[in-house]
């Protein structure tokens, strides 16, 4: 989606609502089809064939009106168990760029 959704800033960020609209209208392929190609955060061109030519180029997306805004941990866990993958957003501070593993907790105050 980062490579193909030209209306949503690519590696420079964007809006969850625009990502959802893209998933509803266009869909995306799996990592098995196209691996993430940007190394330095540069946008790469959208490809319309899988890296491995024997893999089917099949897109997956969202259903219209499927976006929910949730903040309760238990509600989010239940939704993932019932509906599968979830999309989330958060404010990124400069210390996030050095984050590697574990649970991210910012040193900045909001």
N, C-alpha and C positions, 0 to 999 in steps of 0.2 A: 504494500500500500504506500510506503514511503516513496518508492520509485515511480508509482503510476498515478497517484492522486495529486496532480499538479496544482490543484486549487487550494491545497492545505499546507503549504510551506515545507513539505518534505522533511528533511532532517532538522529543519529550523524550528520545529514545533507545529502547533496547529490547534484545532478545536475538535473535541470529541464528537460534537454534533456533525461536523463536516466529515469526520471519519465514518460515522454511522451512516450518513447519507451515501458516501462512497460504497460502503459495504452493501447497502440496500440496492443501489442502482448498478453496481459493477461487480462486486465480489472480489475476492483475492484467491490466489493459489496457495498451497501449503509450502512449507520449507523444504519438503521432499522434492517439490517441483523446482522451485527457485530459491536458492539459499540467499541469505542477506548479503549484499555485495558491497555496501559502503564500508570503507575502512576508517576514514577520517571524518565521517559525518557529511561527506559530499553526496549530493543526489546522484544516483545512477539512472541511466535510461531504462524505461519500462520495457520488459521483454514479454513476448507473447508465445514463447515456446519454453518447455522445461529444459533445465540444464542437461538432464539425461533424456535424450530423444525418445527413449522407450517408455517414459512416464507420461501418463495422460495429463494434458493441460486442462484441469477442471477447476472452476472457481466456486468458492463458498462465500456466503454473505449473511446478512441480517434480514429478519422479517421487518416489514414496515410496522412502525409503532411499537417496537420491542425495547426501546431504550428506557431504562428505569434509573432513577437517581436514588442511591441507597447510601446510608452512612453508618448503619448499625452492623457490627461485625457478624452477629448471628444471622441476620437477614442476608448479608452478602454470601456467607458460607452456604446457606440453604439454597440460594439462587444458583450458585455455581454447581452444587450437587444435582439440582433439578434440571438446569438448562445448559450446563457446560461453560465454556470459557467466558470471561468477563473483561471488560475494558475499564480502565480507571485513569484518573488524572490527579496530579498533585503539583504543588508549587515546587519548582526546582531552584535551590540555592546553589551558590558556587561550590560549597563543600560536597555537593552530590557528585561532582565530576571526579572526585578521588574515591568515591564509594566503590567497594569491590564485592563484599559478601555480607551476609547477615541481615539484620533489620536496620533499615535506614532511619536514623533519628538526627534531625538537623541540630546544629550547634547555634544556629541563628534564632532569634526570637521573631515571631510574626508581627 
